[in-house]
Amino acid sequence: MEAFLSGGYLWFKAIHVLAVIAWMAGLLYLPRLFVYHCETVPGSIGSERFKVMEGRLYRFIMTPATVAAWIFGLLTAFAIDVWSDGWFHAKLLFVVLLQASHELMGRWLRDFAQDCNRKSAKFFRIVNEVPTVLMIGIVIFVVVKPF
């Protein structure tokens, strides 16, 4: 198993980075779709179109990318044995917060799908910044390794 982990490290890391890029694209775009969806009348053609777009983004891009990011991120962590590094703990905390954002977006997606969204466009504009802030922290922890 150790040979598999060490031999696959660069592949694990490459796939992890690609999955994170796809996941982040969704985390940044879905709240923007919610902003525009708030501006439509429930049941209208526009609203129904947003439901399709949001659902496909979440189910076919974001969720598979999330799963791949976690799997290949953990494989990478095992391959380079970073479990005791402080920067890794901080990164992991921020990734857990990203996962929580993903799950909240899934809840809001279901609200829109049932025409019972109670959040404003302004709320989703603010929420749109959360993944960005978390991403900045993650990149700093991984590249700079401040502790």
Secondary structure, DSSP 8 states (H G I E B T S, - for coil): -HHHHHHHHHHHHHHHHHHHHHHHHHHHHHHHHHHHHHTS-TTSHHHHHHHHHHHHIIIIIIHHHHHHHHHHHHHHHHHHT-TT-HHHHHHHHHHHHHHHHHHHHHHHHHHHHTT-----HHHHHHHTTHHHHHHHHHHHHHHH---
